[in-house]
Amino acid sequence: MKLFVDDTREFPEWGYECCRDAENAILLLSFLKFDYISLDYSLGMNCKNGLDILIWMKEHDIFVPEINIHSNHIEGREKMYLYCKENFPKSKITRKIFQK
């Protein structure tokens, strides 16, 4: 299964579970096993972000073989990438941007 999390981009046409915020992403990650997730950093004003999802995953021992960071937020994308490299060494980490 694949998970796509973004508050503004169009969702992929098929093959993904999709959500607009961190809370719903965390809910899905709590109950389903994913082989691939693609995360945005910014998920709305005053909301949890993609890094918060990664921190929750680490705290709850959630392993996903491939993690993509598709954010245009330069600082957030770098923070997420470094967090993944440090905390998910067995996951493949990519930074492929999805078009809006």
N, CA, C and O atoms as CSV, one atom per row, in Angstrom:
chain,resi,resn,atom,element,x,y,z
A,1,MET,N,N,0.832,-1.179,0.000
A,1,MET,CA,C,0.000,0.000,0.000
A,1,MET,C,C,0.880,1.247,0.000
A,1,MET,O,O,2.004,1.242,0.503
A,2,LYS,N,N,0.334,2.313,-0.579
A,2,LYS,CA,C,1.024,3.591,-0.646
A,2,LYS,C,C,0.169,4.668,0.026
A,2,LYS,O,O,-1.060,4.632,-0.022
A,3,LEU,N,N,0.861,5.630,0.657
A,3,LEU,CA,C,0.181,6.739,1.322
A,3,LEU,C,C,0.724,8.049,0.781
A,3,LEU,O,O,1.937,8.228,0.672
A,4,PHE,N,N,-0.180,8.970,0.439
A,4,PHE,CA,C,0.165,10.298,-0.056
A,4,PHE,C,C,-0.471,11.314,0.874
A,4,PHE,O,O,-1.682,11.289,1.093
A,5,VAL,N,N,0.355,12.224,1.431
A,5,VAL,CA,C,-0.139,13.219,2.386
A,5,VAL,C,C,0.231,14.612,1.894
A,5,VAL,O,O,1.410,14.946,1.780
A,6,ASP,N,N,-0.786,15.423,1.603
A,6,ASP,CA,C,-0.575,16.784,1.122
A,6,ASP,C,C,-1.861,17.578,1.297
A,6,ASP,O,O,-2.952,17.066,1.048
A,7,ASP,N,N,-1.733,18.820,1.724
A,7,ASP,CA,C,-2.933,19.625,1.960
A,7,ASP,C,C,-3.444,20.352,0.726
A,7,ASP,O,O,-4.590,20.803,0.729
A,8,THR,N,N,-2.643,20.487,-0.336
A,8,THR,CA,C,-3.092,21.256,-1.504
A,8,THR,C,C,-2.949,20.542,-2.845
A,8,THR,O,O,-3.756,20.774,-3.745
A,9,ARG,N,N,-1.962,19.696,-3.002
A,9,ARG,CA,C,-1.758,19.038,-4.293
A,9,ARG,C,C,-2.914,18.095,-4.618
A,9,ARG,O,O,-3.573,17.555,-3.730
A,10,GLU,N,N,-3.136,17.917,-5.915
A,10,GLU,CA,C,-4.114,16.919,-6.337
A,10,GLU,C,C,-3.581,15.550,-5.955
A,10,GLU,O,O,-2.382,15.286,-6.043
A,11,PHE,N,N,-4.486,14.687,-5.531
A,11,PHE,CA,C,-4.079,13.330,-5.171
A,11,PHE,C,C,-3.767,12.527,-6.423
A,11,PHE,O,O,-4.369,12.764,-7.470
A,12,PRO,N,N,-2.841,11.584,-6.336
A,12,PRO,CA,C,-2.607,10.671,-7.462
A,12,PRO,C,C,-3.916,9.977,-7.834
A,12,PRO,O,O,-4.756,9.712,-6.975
A,13,GLU,N,N,-4.075,9.689,-9.115
A,13,GLU,CA,C,-5.344,9.152,-9.610
A,13,GLU,C,C,-5.680,7.778,-9.036
A,13,GLU,O,O,-6.855,7.491,-8.809
A,14,TRP,N,N,-4.705,6.933,-8.798
A,14,TRP,CA,C,-4.997,5.598,-8.272
A,14,TRP,C,C,-3.762,5.042,-7.583
A,14,TRP,O,O,-2.644,5.513,-7.791
A,15,GLY,N,N,-3.991,4.035,-6.766
A,15,GLY,CA,C,-2.893,3.317,-6.137
A,15,GLY,C,C,-2.450,3.854,-4.791
A,15,GLY,O,O,-1.505,3.324,-4.206
A,16,TYR,N,N,-3.106,4.894,-4.276
A,16,TYR,CA,C,-2.698,5.510,-3.017
A,16,TYR,C,C,-3.885,5.672,-2.071
A,16,TYR,O,O,-5.013,5.917,-2.499
A,17,GLU,N,N,-3.605,5.529,-0.777
A,17,GLU,CA,C,-4.477,6.080,0.248
A,17,GLU,C,C,-4.010,7.528,0.386
A,17,GLU,O,O,-2.806,7.786,0.406
A,18,CYS,N,N,-4.936,8.466,0.483
A,18,CYS,CA,C,-4.564,9.880,0.489
A,18,CYS,C,C,-5.241,10.619,1.629
A,18,CYS,O,O,-6.375,10.317,2.000
A,19,CYS,N,N,-4.524,11.597,2.181
A,19,CYS,CA,C,-5.135,12.448,3.197
A,19,CYS,C,C,-4.504,13.839,3.152
A,19,CYS,O,O,-3.415,14.041,2.615
A,20,ARG,N,N,-5.230,14.781,3.735
A,20,ARG,CA,C,-4.851,16.194,3.691
A,20,ARG,C,C,-4.137,16.688,4.941
A,20,ARG,O,O,-3.587,17.790,4.927
A,21,ASP,N,N,-4.126,15.908,6.028
A,21,ASP,CA,C,-3.525,16.407,7.264
A,21,ASP,C,C,-2.790,15.292,8.013
A,21,ASP,O,O,-2.947,14.104,7.728
A,22,ALA,N,N,-1.992,15.723,8.969
A,22,ALA,CA,C,-1.171,14.782,9.734
A,22,ALA,C,C,-2.015,13.849,10.589
A,22,ALA,O,O,-1.682,12.673,10.733
A,23,GLU,N,N,-3.093,14.354,11.151
A,23,GLU,CA,C,-3.919,13.529,12.036
A,23,GLU,C,C,-4.479,12.318,11.296
A,23,GLU,O,O,-4.444,11.201,11.813
A,24,ASN,N,N,-4.990,12.535,10.097
A,24,ASN,CA,C,-5.526,11.409,9.321
A,24,ASN,C,C,-4.421,10.477,8.843
A,24,ASN,O,O,-4.614,9.263,8.779
A,25,ALA,N,N,-3.266,11.039,8.509
A,25,ALA,CA,C,-2.132,10.194,8.115
A,25,ALA,C,C,-1.716,9.291,9.271
A,25,ALA,O,O,-1.476,8.099,9.080
A,26,ILE,N,N,-1.633,9.860,10.465
A,26,ILE,CA,C,-1.264,9.085,11.645
A,26,ILE,C,C,-2.309,8.002,11.923
A,26,ILE,O,O,-1.960,6.881,12.296
A,27,LEU,N,N,-3.564,8.331,11.746
A,27,LEU,CA,C,-4.623,7.337,11.931
A,27,LEU,C,C,-4.438,6.166,10.967
A,27,LEU,O,O,-4.522,5.007,11.373
A,28,LEU,N,N,-4.185,6.466,9.689
A,28,LEU,CA,C,-3.966,5.400,8.706
A,28,LEU,C,C,-2.726,4.579,9.044
A,28,LEU,O,O,-2.749,3.352,8.956
A,29,LEU,N,N,-1.645,5.255,9.431
A,29,LEU,CA,C,-0.413,4.557,9.783
A,29,LEU,C,C,-0.581,3.688,11.030
A,29,LEU,O,O,0.162,2.726,11.229
A,30,SER,N,N,-1.558,4.033,11.865
A,30,SER,CA,C,-1.820,3.254,13.072
A,30,SER,C,C,-2.438,1.900,12.765
A,30,SER,O,O,-2.242,0.936,13.505
A,31,PHE,N,N,-3.193,1.831,11.655
A,31,PHE,CA,C,-3.973,0.628,11.372
A,31,PHE,C,C,-3.570,-0.127,10.114
A,31,PHE,O,O,-3.913,-1.298,9.957
A,32,LEU,N,N,-2.850,0.532,9.222
A,32,LEU,CA,C,-2.497,-0.090,7.946
A,32,LEU,C,C,-0.989,-0.140,7.782
A,32,LEU,O,O,-0.262,0.688,8.330
A,33,LYS,N,N,-0.529,-1.123,7.019
A,33,LYS,CA,C,0.898,-1.239,6.733
A,33,LYS,C,C,1.163,-0.690,5.333
A,33,LYS,O,O,0.519,-1.093,4.364
A,34,PHE,N,N,2.113,0.230,5.242
A,34,PHE,CA,C,2.447,0.859,3.961
A,34,PHE,C,C,3.855,0.472,3.535
A,34,PHE,O,O,4.760,0.329,4.358
A,35,ASP,N,N,4.016,0.306,2.210
A,35,ASP,CA,C,5.329,0.047,1.624
A,35,ASP,C,C,6.008,1.336,1.181
A,35,ASP,O,O,7.225,1.386,0.996
A,36,TYR,N,N,5.191,2.380,1.013
A,36,TYR,CA,C,5.674,3.650,0.469
A,36,TYR,C,C,4.800,4.772,1.017
A,36,TYR,O,O,3.574,4.664,1.039
A,37,ILE,N,N,5.446,5.857,1.461
A,37,ILE,CA,C,4.693,7.059,1.811
A,37,ILE,C,C,5.365,8.259,1.159
A,37,ILE,O,O,6.588,8.306,1.023
A,38,SER,N,N,4.554,9.220,0.761
A,38,SER,CA,C,5.053,10.465,0.207
A,38,SER,C,C,4.451,11.602,1.021
A,38,SER,O,O,3.230,11.734,1.113
A,39,LEU,N,N,5.320,12.422,1.610
A,39,LEU,CA,C,4.891,13.440,2.559
A,39,LEU,C,C,5.258,14.844,2.117
A,39,LEU,O,O,6.343,15.089,1.588
A,40,ASP,N,N,4.325,15.760,2.345
A,40,ASP,CA,C,4.585,17.189,2.244
A,40,ASP,C,C,4.996,17.665,3.630
A,40,ASP,O,O,4.639,17.041,4.629
A,41,TYR,N,N,5.737,18.757,3.703
A,41,TYR,CA,C,6.079,19.316,5.013
A,41,TYR,C,C,4.919,20.153,5.540
A,41,TYR,O,O,4.398,19.885,6.623
A,42,SER,N,N,4.519,21.156,4.785
A,42,SER,CA,C,3.458,22.065,5.224
A,42,SER,C,C,2.102,21.424,4.989
A,42,SER,O,O,1.769,21.037,3.869
A,43,LEU,N,N,1.322,21.316,6.060
A,43,LEU,CA,C,-0.005,20.704,5.951
A,43,LEU,C,C,-1.081,21.643,6.488
A,43,LEU,O,O,-2.073,21.197,7.065
A,44,GLY,N,N,-0.878,22.941,6.296
A,44,GLY,CA,C,-1.845,23.944,6.716
A,44,GLY,C,C,-1.327,24.781,7.872
A,44,GLY,O,O,-0.440,24.368,8.618
A,45,MET,N,N,-1.906,25.972,8.000
A,45,MET,CA,C,-1.519,26.901,9.067
A,45,MET,C,C,-1.883,26.312,10.427
A,45,MET,O,O,-2.973,25.773,10.614
A,46,ASN,N,N,-0.955,26.424,11.365
A,46,ASN,CA,C,-1.169,25.967,12.743
A,46,ASN,C,C,-1.552,24.498,12.837
A,46,ASN,O,O,-2.305,24.103,13.727
A,47,CYS,N,N,-1.039,23.698,11.925
A,47,CYS,CA,C,-1.323,22.262,11.914
A,47,CYS,C,C,-0.017,21.486,12.056
A,47,CYS,O,O,1.066,22.021,11.818
A,48,LYS,N,N,-0.133,20.239,12.441
A,48,LYS,CA,C,1.038,19.369,12.431
A,48,LYS,C,C,1.545,19.276,10.999
A,48,LYS,O,O,0.785,19.449,10.047
A,49,ASN,N,N,2.848,18.999,10.856
A,49,ASN,CA,C,3.453,18.935,9.523
A,49,ASN,C,C,4.024,17.542,9.248
A,49,ASN,O,O,3.892,16.624,10.058
A,50,GLY,N,N,4.657,17.415,8.090
A,50,GLY,CA,C,5.223,16.128,7.702
A,50,GLY,C,C,6.283,15.618,8.663
A,50,GLY,O,O,6.387,14.411,8.885
A,51,LEU,N,N,7.073,16.519,9.238
A,51,LEU,CA,C,8.073,16.102,10.221
A,51,LEU,C,C,7.398,15.526,11.460
A,51,LEU,O,O,7.899,14.564,12.043
A,52,ASP,N,N,6.275,16.096,11.867
A,52,ASP,CA,C,5.532,15.546,13.007
A,52,ASP,C,C,5.089,14.107,12.738
A,52,ASP,O,O,5.091,13.273,13.644
A,53,ILE,N,N,4.711,13.822,11.499
A,53,ILE,CA,C,4.331,12.454,11.134
A,53,ILE,C,C,5.528,11.518,11.296
A,53,ILE,O,O,5.402,10.424,11.847
A,54,LEU,N,N,6.682,11.956,10.812
A,54,LEU,CA,C,7.889,11.129,10.923
A,54,LEU,C,C,8.282,10.892,12.378
A,54,LEU,O,O,8.675,9.786,12.748
A,55,ILE,N,N,8.175,11.931,13.198
A,55,ILE,CA,C,8.493,11.787,14.617
A,55,ILE,C,C,7.539,10.788,15.267
A,55,ILE,O,O,7.967,9.942,16.053
A,56,TRP,N,N,6.252,10.880,14.944
A,56,TRP,CA,C,5.272,9.930,15.481
A,56,TRP,C,C,5.613,8.502,15.037
A,56,TRP,O,O,5.547,7.563,15.830
A,57,MET,N,N,5.980,8.356,13.757
A,57,MET,CA,C,6.349,7.026,13.254
A,57,MET,C,C,7.509,6.445,14.052
A,57,MET,O,O,7.478,5.274,14.430
A,58,LYS,N,N,8.525,7.250,14.308
A,58,LYS,CA,C,9.686,6.784,15.068
A,58,LYS,C,C,9.286,6.391,16.487
A,58,LYS,O,O,9.701,5.346,16.986
A,59,GLU,N,N,8.473,7.236,17.139
A,59,GLU,CA,C,8.036,6.969,18.510
A,59,GLU,C,C,7.199,5.691,18.623
A,59,GLU,O,O,7.167,5.058,19.678
A,60,HIS,N,N,6.522,5.313,17.534
A,60,HIS,CA,C,5.638,4.147,17.558
A,60,HIS,C,C,6.187,2.965,16.743
A,60,HIS,O,O,5.457,2.026,16.425
A,61,ASP,N,N,7.480,3.029,16.414
A,61,ASP,CA,C,8.156,1.944,15.694
A,61,ASP,C,C,7.429,1.554,14.407
A,61,ASP,O,O,7.262,0.369,14.117
A,62,ILE,N,N,7.004,2.545,13.647
A,62,ILE,CA,C,6.373,2.301,12.351
A,62,ILE,C,C,7.470,2.338,11.292
A,62,ILE,O,O,8.136,3.357,11.117
A,63,PHE,N,N,7.653,1.232,10.593
A,63,PHE,CA,C,8.665,1.142,9.535
A,63,PHE,C,C,7.982,1.122,8.180
A,63,PHE,O,O,7.051,0.350,7.951
A,64,VAL,N,N,8.452,1.976,7.290
A,64,VAL,CA,C,7.992,2.001,5.901
A,64,VAL,C,C,9.241,1.877,5.031
A,64,VAL,O,O,10.171,2.669,5.181
A,65,PRO,N,N,9.279,0.901,4.125
A,65,PRO,CA,C,10.488,0.675,3.327
A,65,PRO,C,C,10.933,1.862,2.472
A,65,PRO,O,O,12.130,2.065,2.265
A,66,GLU,N,N,9.969,2.647,1.973
A,66,GLU,CA,C,10.351,3.798,1.152
A,66,GLU,C,C,9.572,5.024,1.592
A,66,GLU,O,O,8.343,5.008,1.673
A,67,ILE,N,N,10.321,6.098,1.876
A,67,ILE,CA,C,9.738,7.372,2.290
A,67,ILE,C,C,10.158,8.426,1.287
A,67,ILE,O,O,11.349,8.649,1.073
A,68,ASN,N,N,9.171,9.082,0.667
A,68,ASN,CA,C,9.441,10.180,-0.252
A,68,ASN,C,C,9.021,11.489,0.407
A,68,ASN,O,O,7.986,11.563,1.070
A,69,ILE,N,N,9.831,12.508,0.216
A,69,ILE,CA,C,9.517,13.846,0.704
A,69,ILE,C,C,9.302,14.720,-0.528
A,69,ILE,O,O,10.239,15.002,-1.275
A,70,HIS,N,N,8.060,15.142,-0.731
A,70,HIS,CA,C,7.750,15.881,-1.961
A,70,HIS,C,C,7.487,17.364,-1.725
A,70,HIS,O,O,6.877,18.019,-2.570
A,71,SER,N,N,7.927,17.897,-0.613
A,71,SER,CA,C,7.635,19.272,-0.231
A,71,SER,C,C,8.462,20.292,-1.008
A,71,SER,O,O,9.624,20.049,-1.334
A,72,ASN,N,N,7.847,21.432,-1.298
A,72,ASN,CA,C,8.560,22.572,-1.876
A,72,ASN,C,C,9.168,23.458,-0.791
A,72,ASN,O,O,9.955,24.353,-1.097
A,73,HIS,N,N,8.816,23.222,0.465
A,73,HIS,CA,C,9.318,23.990,1.603
A,73,HIS,C,C,10.773,23.574,1.825
A,73,HIS,O,O,11.037,22.489,2.344
A,74,ILE,N,N,11.708,24.428,1.435
A,74,ILE,CA,C,13.127,24.061,1.410
A,74,ILE,C,C,13.638,23.630,2.779
A,74,ILE,O,O,14.247,22.567,2.901
A,75,GLU,N,N,13.403,24.432,3.801
A,75,GLU,CA,C,13.898,24.095,5.140
A,75,GLU,C,C,13.198,22.859,5.697
A,75,GLU,O,O,13.838,21.985,6.281
A,76,GLY,N,N,11.895,22.793,5.513
A,76,GLY,CA,C,11.136,21.643,6.009
A,76,GLY,C,C,11.547,20.356,5.317
A,76,GLY,O,O,11.685,19.313,5.956
A,77,ARG,N,N,11.743,20.435,4.001
A,77,ARG,CA,C,12.173,19.255,3.243
A,77,ARG,C,C,13.512,18.752,3.759
A,77,ARG,O,O,13.705,17.546,3.909
A,78,GLU,N,N,14.441,19.669,4.035
A,78,GLU,CA,C,15.763,19.270,4.518
A,78,GLU,C,C,15.687,18.671,5.924
A,78,GLU,O,O,16.354,17.679,6.216
A,79,LYS,N,N,14.871,19.276,6.795
A,79,LYS,CA,C,14.694,18.728,8.148
A,79,LYS,C,C,14.133,17.307,8.089
A,79,LYS,O,O,14.594,16.417,8.804
A,80,MET,N,N,13.139,17.108,7.232
A,80,MET,CA,C,12.535,15.784,7.101
A,80,MET,C,C,13.542,14.781,6.561
A,80,MET,O,O,13.626,13.655,7.049
A,81,TYR,N,N,14.299,15.186,5.562
A,81,TYR,CA,C,15.292,14.298,4.954
A,81,TYR,C,C,16.338,13.868,5.995
A,81,TYR,O,O,16.651,12.684,6.122
A,82,LEU,N,N,16.865,14.840,6.729
A,82,LEU,CA,C,17.876,14.521,7.744
A,82,LEU,C,C,17.297,13.648,8.852
A,82,LEU,O,O,17.972,12.743,9.341
A,83,TYR,N,N,16.063,13.908,9.249
A,83,TYR,CA,C,15.416,13.083,10.277
A,83,TYR,C,C,15.268,11.644,9.789
A,83,TYR,O,O,15.525,10.696,10.530
A,84,CYS,N,N,14.853,11.499,8.544
A,84,CYS,CA,C,14.702,10.153,7.976
A,84,CYS,C,C,16.037,9.423,7.920
A,84,CYS,O,O,16.129,8.257,8.304
A,85,LYS,N,N,17.061,10.100,7.446
A,85,LYS,CA,C,18.376,9.468,7.333
A,85,LYS,C,C,18.880,8.989,8.694
A,85,LYS,O,O,19.488,7.925,8.803
A,86,GLU,N,N,18.620,9.783,9.720
A,86,GLU,CA,C,19.091,9.441,11.055
A,86,GLU,C,C,18.231,8.372,11.729
A,86,GLU,O,O,18.755,7.517,12.442
A,87,ASN,N,N,16.927,8.415,11.510
A,87,ASN,CA,C,16.011,7.578,12.281
A,87,ASN,C,C,15.415,6.393,11.531
A,87,ASN,O,O,14.858,5.487,12.150
A,88,PHE,N,N,15.525,6.390,10.215
A,88,PHE,CA,C,14.999,5.284,9.405
A,88,PHE,C,C,16.085,4.788,8.447
A,88,PHE,O,O,15.910,4.851,7.230
A,89,PRO,N,N,17.207,4.294,8.989
A,89,PRO,CA,C,18.341,3.932,8.137
A,89,PRO,C,C,18.060,2.778,7.170
A,89,PRO,O,O,18.762,2.629,6.169
A,90,LYS,N,N,17.050,1.969,7.457
A,90,LYS,CA,C,16.738,0.851,6.559
A,90,LYS,C,C,15.734,1.234,5.471
A,90,LYS,O,O,15.455,0.436,4.577
A,91,SER,N,N,15.195,2.439,5.543
A,91,SER,CA,C,14.241,2.898,4.526
A,91,SER,C,C,14.985,3.587,3.386
A,91,SER,O,O,16.016,4.228,3.587
A,92,LYS,N,N,14.440,3.436,2.201
A,92,LYS,CA,C,14.932,4.197,1.054
A,92,LYS,C,C,14.291,5.582,1.149
A,92,LYS,O,O,13.068,5.696,1.223
A,93,ILE,N,N,15.111,6.630,1.148
A,93,ILE,CA,C,14.627,7.997,1.294
A,93,ILE,C,C,14.817,8.720,-0.038
A,93,ILE,O,O,15.923,8.777,-0.574
A,94,THR,N,N,13.721,9.270,-0.563
A,94,THR,CA,C,13.784,10.014,-1.830
A,94,THR,C,C,13.169,11.393,-1.645
A,94,THR,O,O,12.453,11.652,-0.678
A,95,ARG,N,N,13.468,12.277,-2.603
A,95,ARG,CA,C,12.913,13.638,-2.583
A,95,ARG,C,C,12.407,13.973,-3.986
A,95,ARG,O,O,12.982,14.806,-4.686
A,96,LYS,N,N,11.338,13.318,-4.375
A,96,LYS,CA,C,10.734,13.573,-5.686
A,96,LYS,C,C,9.527,14.479,-5.501
A,96,LYS,O,O,8.613,14.165,-4.738
A,97,ILE,N,N,9.531,15.591,-6.199
A,97,ILE,CA,C,8.451,16.570,-6.089
A,97,ILE,C,C,7.310,16.179,-7.003
A,97,ILE,O,O,7.517,15.886,-8.181
A,98,PHE,N,N,6.097,16.174,-6.454
A,98,PHE,CA,C,4.878,15.997,-7.246
A,98,PHE,C,C,4.427,17.367,-7.685
A,98,PHE,O,O,4.495,18.315,-6.904
A,99,GLN,N,N,3.968,17.496,-8.911
A,99,GLN,CA,C,3.485,18.792,-9.408
A,99,GLN,C,C,2.124,19.108,-8.815
A,99,GLN,O,O,1.324,18.208,-8.559
A,100,LYS,N,N,1.862,20.398,-8.596
A,100,LYS,CA,C,0.545,20.833,-8.099
A,100,LYS,C,C,-0.435,20.870,-9.238
A,100,LYS,O,O,-1.602,21.210,-9.038
